[in-house]
Amino acid sequence: MKNDISSDSVIEVLSHHIGKCKGISAQSLAEACLIRPVSPHDLRHLRKIIQRLRGDGHHICAHPATGYFIAENAEELDATCEFLYERAICSLKQISRMKKVAMPDIRGQLRLPT
């Protein structure tokens, strides 16, 4: 029985989930990687592995409606990139409003006269 989720196990399982019509939920993906009951810690660990794999250039897509899958074509990859972009912008807007600063000022971006 496997004790921890690995990058290799995630890639192995996702190799059977190519295209959004074959998406797999995080819970099911973790269960397939571990072959044991999944804990909340396992799901957090899975998300970190997905981030690392994406950072390494793997075309791992996801959406709450479809689950995780490997992009079958450029359109699926673009849709996931747009989803991640919109989620990032939403988070930055929340930070901007809570700190009562403009979005460019969140990380001290300089404003130069034009």
C-alpha positions in Angstrom: 0.0 0.0 0.0 1.3 3.4 -0.9 1.7 5.9 1.9 2.2 9.2 0.0 1.2 10.7 -3.3 4.1 11.2 -5.7 4.6 13.1 -8.9 5.0 9.9 -10.7 1.8 8.4 -9.4 -0.2 11.6 -10.3 1.2 11.5 -13.9 0.5 7.7 -14.1 -3.2 8.2 -13.1 -3.7 11.3 -15.2 -2.3 9.5 -18.3 -5.7 7.7 -18.3 -7.5 11.1 -18.1 -6.7 13.0 -21.3 -9.3 15.5 -22.2 -11.8 17.4 -20.1 -14.5 14.7 -20.8 -12.3 12.3 -18.8 -11.6 14.5 -15.8 -11.2 13.0 -12.4 -12.0 14.6 -9.0 -9.2 15.4 -6.6 -10.6 12.8 -4.2 -10.7 10.1 -6.8 -7.2 11.1 -8.1 -5.8 10.9 -4.6 -7.4 7.6 -4.0 -6.1 6.2 -7.2 -2.6 7.3 -6.3 -2.7 6.0 -2.8 -4.9 2.9 -2.9 -6.1 3.7 0.6 -8.5 6.1 2.3 -7.7 9.8 1.6 -7.2 12.4 4.3 -7.5 16.2 4.0 -3.7 16.3 4.3 -3.5 14.0 1.2 -5.6 16.5 -0.8 -3.5 19.4 0.2 -0.4 17.4 -0.8 -2.0 16.5 -4.1 -2.6 20.2 -4.9 1.1 21.0 -4.1 2.2 18.2 -6.4 -0.1 19.5 -9.2 1.4 23.0 -8.8 4.9 21.5 -9.0 4.1 19.5 -12.1 2.5 22.5 -13.8 5.6 24.5 -12.9 7.6 21.8 -14.6 5.5 22.3 -17.7 3.0 19.5 -17.5 -0.3 20.4 -19.1 -2.4 19.5 -16.1 -5.8 21.1 -16.4 -8.6 21.4 -13.8 -11.9 23.0 -13.3 -14.5 22.4 -10.5 -17.0 21.1 -13.1 -14.6 18.6 -14.7 -11.9 17.7 -12.3 -8.2 17.1 -13.2 -7.1 16.0 -16.6 -4.3 16.4 -19.1 -5.1 18.8 -21.9 -6.1 17.0 -25.1 -5.6 20.2 -27.2 -4.6 23.8 -27.1 -8.1 25.0 -26.4 -8.3 22.9 -23.2 -5.0 24.2 -22.0 -6.0 27.8 -22.9 -9.3 27.4 -21.0 -7.4 26.2 -17.9 -4.9 29.1 -18.1 -7.8 31.6 -18.4 -9.5 30.0 -15.4 -6.2 30.2 -13.3 -5.7 33.8 -14.5 -9.2 34.9 -13.5 -8.8 33.2 -10.1 -5.5 35.0 -9.5 -7.0 38.3 -10.5 -9.9 37.7 -8.1 -7.5 37.1 -5.3 -5.5 40.2 -6.1 -8.7 42.3 -6.2 -9.7 41.0 -2.7 -6.2 41.9 -1.3 -6.4 45.3 -3.0 -9.8 46.1 -1.4 -8.9 44.8 2.0 -5.7 46.9 2.1 -7.5 49.8 0.5 -4.8 50.2 -2.2 -4.9 50.1 -5.9 -3.9 46.7 -7.4 -0.6 48.1 -8.8 0.4 49.2 -5.3 -0.1 45.8 -3.7 3.5 44.8 -4.1 4.9 48.4 -4.3 4.9 48.8 -8.1 6.2 52.2 -9.0 3.9 54.7 -10.7 5.8 56.9 -13.0 4.4 60.0 -14.7 3.7 59.5 -18.4 
